[in-house]
Amino acid sequence: MSTLTLTHAQVLDPSQGLNQLSDIVIEYGLIAAITPAGQSTSSNPEFDAEQALLIPGLIDLSANINNVTSETLAAAKGGITHLCAQPNSKPLIDTPANVSLLQQASAKANSSRLLPIGALTQNLAGDQLANMHSLKQAGCIALSNARAPIKNALVLRRIMEYAKTHNMLIMLTAEDCDLSANGKMHEGPTANRLGLAGIAAVAETTALAQQLLLVELTGCRTHFSQLSCGRSVAMIRDAQAQGLPVSADVAIANLMFTDEDVNGFNSTFYVQPPLRTEADRKALLAGVNDGTLAICSNHQAQDIAAKKAPFAAAEPGMSILDTWLSMMLTLVNKRELELNAMINASSILPAKILGLKAGLQLKQLANLVVVKQEAKVCYSADSIASTGKNNPVLGEILMGEVTLTLSAGREVYRA
């Protein structure tokens, strides 16, 4: 555990009412004191933040993990202190034994904390319930079927009833697979021009409507992951106003890009859910800014060959962990995303969704990141830690350079 004093940091944590130049004293991994800058009397080793921004560590609600060592390091370099591993990670998180294997690999990596999400159904096949209680007991923070469909509404109802009885959080993606079958990108003029099969927004909203009705019936705590269209935001907002126990997030890609970025058959922009219209992008940003949505990375590393295939045959996904914070701060710099809303959506709200301690609280383990908000950065394939180089912003000028990350009271990255 770290014993350290962070000096001259611009501490910003809306959940704790903090916004001042401060010193933070860390004793054996715990936040022992937060004082105005220059007033700490600690004799600890010091880290001079040089008036950089210090915020609560990022909590990523959705990442596909294939290599624990490289991807937890990528998370640490990107200011992510907690990383939720989707059940379709390697190994598949559908048995307590595999949960244990993932936890052991995370402990060996000794980097950002990995939080396993267990499978809702056996082998993610969508028809038979997994041993949900055993997965929770083994340490899964939530249960999901990743993006694998649960087509049978009765199976989903039984899942929700069981989860409600045992106070479990489930995570769902909203997609009607019959409506999205064979689709590769958003259904619209760009798809028509490129001759690619499209996925209409109704494929998401139809599934979401059914799922929300089942939440209303069962009272199950449900998080909707990776929403992609404006109407879905409105549906979640209405459900929350009605008091339903629901939350939701959006992938950073859907806040930065649109279906027009697929022009030229650029398979880097082949993702699930698909990038949609500019109107959808703005509605999703509005949902983040008003506190309706959290933000996730939706990280999915792919090897070079998987992305160099023709667009329709390529593997979906983007490698995001290294650059997630810089991508969000770039949106802040463009005044599309409010800084407080960014902190809420990537740290405070995810902590509340997962039942973790939120923010920079005294006598709690330090989970924080120091980032030079105004620094311009340019990432390359060599500079990112993730083994997946399918990152959409390599070579681009972004904002925000991470200089220190503490996860669960441990220093896991220093520039």
Sequence and secondary structure as in RCSB ss.txt:
>XXXX:A:sequence
MSTLTLTHAQVLDPSQGLNQLSDIVIEYGLIAAITPAGQSTSSNPEFDAEQALLIPGLIDLSANINNVTSETLAA
AKGGITHLCAQPNSKPLIDTPANVSLLQQASAKANSSRLLPIGALTQNLAGDQLANMHSLKQAGCIALSNARAPI
KNALVLRRIMEYAKTHNMLIMLTAEDCDLSANGKMHEGPTANRLGLAGIAAVAETTALAQQLLLVELTGCRTHFS
QLSCGRSVAMIRDAQAQGLPVSADVAIANLMFTDEDVNGFNSTFYVQPPLRTEADRKALLAGVNDGTLAICSNHQ
AQDIAAKKAPFAAAEPGMSILDTWLSMMLTLVNKRELELNAMINASSILPAKILGLKAGLQLKQLANLVVVKQEA
KVCYSADSIASTGKNNPVLGEILMGEVTLTLSAGREVYRA
>XXXX:A:secstr
   EEEEEEEEEEGGGTEEEEEEEEEETTEEEEEEETT     S EEE TT EEEE EEEEEEE S HHHHHHHH
HHTTEEEEEE TTSSS S SHHHHHHHHHHHHHHTSSEEEEEEESBGGG SSSB  HHHHHHHT SEEE TTS  
  HHHHHHHHHHHHHTT  EEE    HHHHTT  EESSHHHHHHT  EE THHHHHHHHHHHHHHHHH   EEE 
   SHHHHHHHHHHHHTT SEEEEEEHHHHH  GGGGTTT GGG  SS    HHHHHHHHHHHHTTS EEE  EE
   HHHHHS GGGS   B  GGGHHHHHHHHHHTTSS HHHHHIIIIIHHHHHHT   SS TTSB  EEEEEEEE
EEE  TTT  SS    TTTTSEEEEEEEEEEETTEEEEE 
